[in-house]
Amino acid sequence: RYENTGATESSEDYLEAILVIRAGGFCRNADIAERLGVTRPSVTKALAGLSSRSLVEVAGRDVRLTPEGRCL
């Protein structure tokens, strides 16, 4: 299921959380941490990995999915 994208179940949890949070407006690291029950540093590390795979964009404090991230 994840072989072609390099995504993991954890990555998909982050992408889904971003999608749900953005439906209500902006999405910040703190929002993701609260929703997933993880620390902010964990979110920062995960977002760096997702960003390096072009699945998310971080603009200031706002986190957005790329078209590739939305597809997953």
C-alpha positions as semicolon CSV with decimal commas, in nm:
position;residue;x (nm);y (nm);z (nm)
1;R;0,000;0,000;0,000
2;Y;0,277;0,246;0,085
3;E;0,553;0,116;-0,141
4;N;0,513;0,362;-0,429
5;T;0,480;0,676;-0,220
6;G;0,730;0,612;0,055
7;A;0,448;0,694;0,300
8;T;0,398;0,510;0,625
9;E;0,087;0,469;0,834
10;S;0,223;0,737;1,068
11;S;0,275;0,974;0,773
12;E;-0,080;0,915;0,665
13;D;-0,199;0,996;1,018
14;Y;-0,021;1,332;0,994
15;L;-0,159;1,403;0,647
16;E;-0,512;1,316;0,757
17;A;-0,479;1,535;1,067
18;I;-0,364;1,830;0,853
19;L;-0,656;1,780;0,615
20;V;-0,911;1,772;0,898
21;I;-0,759;2,070;1,083
22;R;-0,733;2,282;0,767
23;A;-1,103;2,230;0,704
24;G;-1,152;2,463;1,000
25;G;-0,890;2,717;0,889
26;F;-0,519;2,733;0,959
27;C;-0,318;2,432;1,069
28;R;-0,027;2,479;1,312
29;N;0,220;2,236;1,465
30;A;0,042;2,273;1,798
31;D;-0,291;2,175;1,639
32;I;-0,138;1,860;1,491
33;A;0,033;1,771;1,820
34;E;-0,293;1,807;2,011
35;R;-0,495;1,603;1,762
36;L;-0,243;1,317;1,744
37;G;-0,138;1,324;2,109
38;V;0,230;1,378;2,030
39;T;0,485;1,644;2,123
40;R;0,550;1,954;1,913
41;P;0,911;1,846;1,846
42;S;0,776;1,517;1,711
43;V;0,547;1,710;1,478
44;T;0,835;1,931;1,362
45;K;1,045;1,625;1,282
46;A;0,759;1,451;1,101
47;L;0,679;1,764;0,898
48;A;1,043;1,793;0,792
49;G;1,025;1,440;0,654
50;L;0,691;1,500;0,483
51;S;0,820;1,826;0,339
52;S;1,133;1,658;0,201
53;R;0,901;1,417;0,017
54;S;0,695;1,712;-0,116
55;L;0,381;1,605;0,073
56;V;0,342;1,919;0,286
57;E;0,443;2,285;0,275
58;V;0,512;2,487;0,586
59;A;0,461;2,861;0,534
60;G;0,537;3,047;0,854
61;R;0,322;2,869;1,111
62;D;0,068;2,738;0,860
63;V;0,095;2,379;0,739
64;R;-0,061;2,285;0,405
65;L;-0,086;1,969;0,202
66;T;0,066;1,965;-0,145
67;P;-0,136;1,807;-0,428
68;E;0,071;1,489;-0,373
69;G;-0,009;1,496;-0,002
70;R;-0,378;1,534;-0,076
71;C;-0,371;1,231;-0,305
72;L;-0,249;1,010;-0,023
